[in-house]
Amino acid sequence: MRDRPVNSTPQIETYLRELARALTRLSAHERDDILAETHSHLAERCALLGEAEALRLMGPPRALARSYMAATGHAGRPAGERIVPLLPATMLVGACLLWVCTIISVTLLLAELAEPTLVSIWLNASTGNVFVGAANPDMVSLLTDLAGPWFLPLAAITGLLAGASGSAMIRAAWREFRSPRGLAIH
């Protein structure tokens, strides 16, 4: 940004910084011109109306950035703006994946309890493949057990963490969806 005249205040500088962040998709020259013009308008309005009223009349920096971008023919939203309705949906997908991990972990844990010699994290030395699960009893002699006695606690901890994380994500997605800003663009 270019140097500002001495009559800038911290509130005006904060406004201009937020505007500059929202205009990062523009070239430095365009952004500097817009910031200089905005500062000039703010200085004039501050002299006539006072700082608080001048800033209120300018509107939020992102809204001003949106209007400048539209006026200069730049498509899209200002930098940092996001569509909030995607957040709850993304969180629900993540929660579903975590619950799948929970179900797999619990299933492996139960299988380990039923048949401890066949369920583990295995290495097939001849192919170099590593897999988690139940091995064919005829193949166990060809495999290396990587987890040993640690498989049961690892499966339990993985299941607990995935389940707790999935539940937390579902609660957070529900709060985000129900919030008044959940359907707005900001």
Steps between C-alpha positions, in 0.01 A plus 500: 500500500611854438582726793192652657459864593551592862121528562451120497368343820541142625137424405550629145826304468325184622222555245753550220700189602182288491411651161851426371474136616168464319652644180803267481372355170559836333838625384702705747449812285119458489488424871712805587280726284185370671655540846611856422154588368330340801731681739423830327124438526535404865704813577236722336213326678683507834542878469127543430336225708752366748696179485238256631231622258744509207604138561137392543404662169787329318359163600694183582839473326406170327180653358698796368759259354221305331365817335850607386568155357170505312568853372848402377369188326657245733280197546471316827492592862755702692784298649413324824127487431343156516165339452398387846234238408779276370658482844229292674477264202877452495500439874224238466696316230808504724292377794364212289854400403603507865204281593601252229846491661332443838296208368806344336707545818231347722453211256875431501510531878222241534669273245827532695321395817346201321814383315816681619740304280328598174427874544774763501703735283681269261801527269531267203879493459486345154284780353579783742127558563373608840137441594278517804249228566451128519749279326426168343614230749699331222689827429588602858833319484601716198406829669671714761281631782594870537272588791533194723334553836448869420227438241216481753581833673571666162162389362323614818668843502441548125132410540456733798677794337321460167161465671555799726628712210207397281253591774667836558491576126130415481425733793711778348333455159157519663595820686641652180190403302265646762694824545349809334815548296483137384315590183671828422811581305756687704 
